[in-house]
Amino acid sequence: MLINEISKKTGLTKKAIDYYTNKGLLEPKVLENGYREYSEKDLENLGRISVLRKLSIGIDEIKLILSNDNPDILSSIAKRRDMDIKREKAKKELLDDLCLNQNYEEIEAKLMGIERGYSIRERLLEAFPGYFGVLIMYNFSKYLDTAIETVKQEKAYKRIIEFLDNCPNLELPEDLKAYLEEQTSSITEEMIMETINGKEEAVQNPNKFFKENAESIEFWNEYKNSDEYKNSPMYRLMEYLNGFYQSAGFVEEFVPALRELSPEYEKYHEQLLKANEWYIENYKQN
């Protein structure tokens, strides 16, 4: 069916359907004349999209829901929404109190209590906005999606905050800043999770990973040694980041604190060490 027909069937405007199509939520067939032909599946997905948008669910989350039949995704979104509503209600009550008594110190203390219920990820992003926070999330987001529950975790969190706040600034040339911002501007939570999940699969079963991706790994190793790569913005960025991580002491200070902060990251780190041993023994020698 063409856009006029699917628009009538769904009650959605043609511009809304175009928008969802351009966002990758629909997959119409493009005809020789350039028109888009929508399928019954697209019609079904538009019904779901309409409901989800009325529930104020974002495009990235909708894309994740449509691409995965796991009901836990909706449950997770509902739980986060419930937490957000409770937090906003608590903040509104504090705002009303502030209007009455103007006691900023008292309100600040109460706000700290609310913030303790935030996930580690939310607290870190609030503490470190901008591309510095994005770099942390890109590597560790999956392991930071829970709230701090123990004194040991809170101490580890404070160590991480102190370390990150006092480590030298990441001074990038303007062209690399622009490159990093361009590359990360379109990164979604789904893409971050896919990257982290890919890393986890590799360390959980390195033998299987290297067998299934032998050609890609060989190509990447050859590309890393090429002049094309060494003259690319990606190479320069990685050189800056590796030098920064090494000089700042990430391995010595940040990683141990993160292992105490996140039980999930501790499990991953143990698997990573074993996978690295396997790599040295079996792959690097070849």
N, C-alpha and C positions, 0 to 999 in steps of 0.2 A: 504493500500500500504506500502511496505517496504521502507527503507531509500534510496535505489538506485533509486527507481521509483520516489519518491517525490523529490529527488535531481535533477533528470532530468527535472521534470515538473516545478520546481521553478528556476532552474539555480543556486541554492545555493550549496555550498560544503557540503559534509556529516559531516565534522567537525563543520561547522556553525550550521547545524541542530541539531547535538548532543549538541552543546553549548546552543542553545535556549531551547532545551528540558530540560537540566540539570538546567537551570535558571527558569524552571516552566512556560515558555511561551507556551509550547505545552504539550498535554496530550495523548501521544500514548498508545495504549493497549500493554501490555507486553505478548507475546505469550509463550507457554510452553517451546519452545526451547531458550527463552531469547531474541529473536528478537523483535523489536518494530514495531507495526503496526499503521501507521498514518492514520487518518480519513480525510474526505473532509473538516471538520472544521479546522484541523491542516493545511491542504493545503491552505485554505483561510487565516488563521492567518499568515502563513509564507509570503504570499504576502503582508500583511499589515506590518509585521515586517520589511521586506526588504525595503519598502518605508520609514518607520519611521526611520530606521537606517541610510538611505541615507540622511535623514533630520537632522542627528546628535542628535536624541532623545535617551536618555539613557534607559537602560534595565528596571529600576524601573518604569519610566514613561510609557514605552510600556506596562508593565504588568498591570498598572492601566488603560490604554486605552482599552486593550483587555478584561478586566474584567468588563468594565462599558460602556454602550452605550450612556452615557451622552455626547453630543457634547461640553458642556462647558469645559470639561477637555482639549480637543485640543485647544479650544479658550484661556484657561488660560495659557497653555504651549506657545502658539504663542505670547501672550502678554508679558510673561516673557522673551521670546527670543528677542522680539523687544526691550524691556528695556535693556537687556544685550548688544545687538548690539549697541544701542545708547551710553551706558556707555563706552564700549570699544572704540568706535569711538572718544568719548570725551577724553578718557585717551590717545589715540594715538596722538591726537592733542596736549595734554599737554606734552607728551614725546618729540614731535618735538620741542615745545617751549623750553623745558628744554635743549635740545641739542644745541639750538641757544644761549640762554641767561644765562644758568646755575643759574637761580634765583630760588633756592629751596623754599624760603619763599613764593614767589608769587604762585608757583605751588602748594604748600601745601594748601594755601587758596582756590585755585580753586578746588582742590581735595575734600575739605570739602563741597563745593557746590554740587559736584557730589554725594557724599556719602549721602547727605540729601535726595536724591531720592531713596536710597536703602530702602528695607522693614526693619521694626524693627528687624525681625529675622536675616536678613543678617548682620545688624550692630552689633547685639549682638554676633553672631557667630564669627565675625571678632575681636570683643573686647575680647571674652573669648573662645579661641580654646581649644580643648581637652575635657576630660570627664565632666568638669564643665559646658561648653557650651552645651554638649549633655544632661545633666540633665535638664537644663533650657528648651531646645527645646522639650524634651520628655513630659514635663508637660504643656507647654504653646505655642507650635509651631503654632497651628491653629489661635491663637489670635494675632499673631505678623506678619501676612503676608501682612500688608499694610504699606505704608510710613507715616511718621509723617507729619501732615498737620497744626497743630495749635501750638501756643506758649505754651499753657498749656501742650500739649503732649511732646514738646521738653524739657520743664522743668522736667516733670515726667521721661522722658528718662534719663536725666542727674542725677536725684536722684537715679534711678536704677543702673546706671553705677557706681556712687560713692559708693552706698551701697554694690554692689557685689564686687567691687574692694577693699573695705576696710574691708569686713567681714573676719573673720578668715579663714585660709586655710583649706580646707577639707582634713584632714590628715587621709588617709586610710592605713591600713596595706597592705603590698605588695601583699598578697594573695587575698585580697578583691579588690585591684586595678586590678589585673589580671582577677578576676572574672567579675568585672564590664565591663572591656574592651572586654572580651569574649562575654558577654551577649549583648553588644551594637554594636559590630562590624558588625553584620548582620542586624541591624535595618534599615529599609527603611522609607522614608517619608510616604509611604502608611501605614506602620504598626503604625507609630506614629499617623497618622490621624485616623486610626481605633480605637486606644486606646482612644483618646480624644473624638471621636464621641460616643464611648460606654459610657464614663462618662457623656456626655451631655444627652444621652437618659435616663440614670438612674436618673439624677436630674430633667429632664423635667417631667417625670411621674414616681415617685418613687414607687407608688402603683403597677403599671403594671410591673415595673422592678423586684420588690421583689416577685411578684406572679409567673412570668415567670422563675425566676432563683432561686426559693426557695431551691431546692435540692443542687445546686452549692454553694449557700451562706452558707447553713448548713454544707456542706462538708468543705468549706474553713474555717469556724469558728472552726470546730473541728480540722482541720489540724493545725491552728494557735496555738492551745493549746497543740499540740503533741510534744514529745521530738524530733521527726524526724525534725520538722520545726525549733525548737529552737536550734538545733545543725547544721543547714544548713547555708551556706554562705549567702543566701538571708535574713535570720533572722538577722544575724550579720550586714549585709549591711544596712538594714532598721533601726536597732538600732542606727548605726552611723549617718545615714542621719537625722533621727528624732531628735537626740540630737543636730546635727549641725544646723538644721533649727531653733530649739527652742532657742539655745544659740545665734545665729546670729541675731535673731529678724526678721525673714522673715514675720511673720504674722503682726507685728507692723509696719514695714517699707516697705518691698518689695511689699506686696499685695496691700496696699493703693495706692502706686505709679503706680503699674500695672493697677489698676482700672482706674486711670486717663489717662494712656498711651493708653489703648486699650478699645474702646467702646464695642467691642465684648466680651472681658473678663468681663467687668462690668455687662453685661447682664447675663453671665454665673454665676458670683458670686452671683447675686441676686437670681437666681434660686437655687444655691447651698445652700444658707441660708434657703430658704423655704423647700427644700428637707431634710435638716438636722433637721428642726423642725418636719417635718412629721415623720422622722425616730425615733426621740426621743419619740414622742407621740404614734406611732403605732407599731413600730417594736422592739425597744429596751426593751420595757416593757414585750414583750411576751417571 
